[in-house]
Amino acid sequence: MAEYEACIMGIQAARERKIRTLEVYGDSALVADSLATLASMIKANKQKDMKPIQMSISEVLAHFCNIKEEEKDDHTWYQDILRYVRNRKYPEKATENDKRTLRRLACKDVLDGDIIYKRRKDQVLLRCVDAVEAKQILEEVHEGVCGTHANGFTMARQIMRFRYYWSTIEGDCISYAKK
């Protein structure tokens, strides 16, 4: 699923930048698995004509559809970093130590539109999420369709493999797993 989302995000970024030619290399087994899953859900009667399955590509990623508008987090943990990366402005009343810390944190971040990504040591980009999205990701990874009911450390690593990040990810995963 993470490969599929990364592919969709890449295609959307290319469309936004009005790129005309794009070569995409991917795993065709991903599409075959999806079709096999769909085929297993349908009971076919060989005597009757089968209707074709219609598929469409959504303009918005699936996890955005699950977030209700009133549940948005107005004061995200990365708000100051976002402001600094976007236009190099410090928060009001920031001390010199605060400014130095902000510069250190922001040097690993990449801004793409309104989305900020944290760059890992291996140069993989992790999408920074707010508290509302983090809660939904925790629920899905722990209890969802593919939920493993893993311990906190394993959940944190799994979420980062899905390329999501928030500042208290490990502590939140440990607390959630203990519940």
C-alpha angles and dihedrals in degrees: 000000000000090000090051093049091047090051092049091047090051093049091047091050089051091050092049090052090048094239109176102194123040130170113207122194116191148141110283088196087072091065092040090054091052092049092047090052091050091047092052090055094058124077107209125208106207092204094061129060114260119229117228119255113243118215130184137186115236119227090221128053114255096245090059090059090059094057114090116219094238091053095066116127108235095189107046123186090242097048095109092045091050092051091048095047092045100048108354095249124146124217117264114271092017113159122222089258090052091050092049091049091048092051090049092050095043096051089075095049130096123200121213110176105305094336120095122204128199113222115223123211090262089054094250112143119229119199111236112228133192127238095272094052091042091057092050092048090050091051093047096046094046103036107008131106092291094029116147100188086229127171121269099265092049091048092052092051091046093051091050089050085057084054100246126130142181129168098253097037098129096046092045091051092050092048092046093049091051092056 
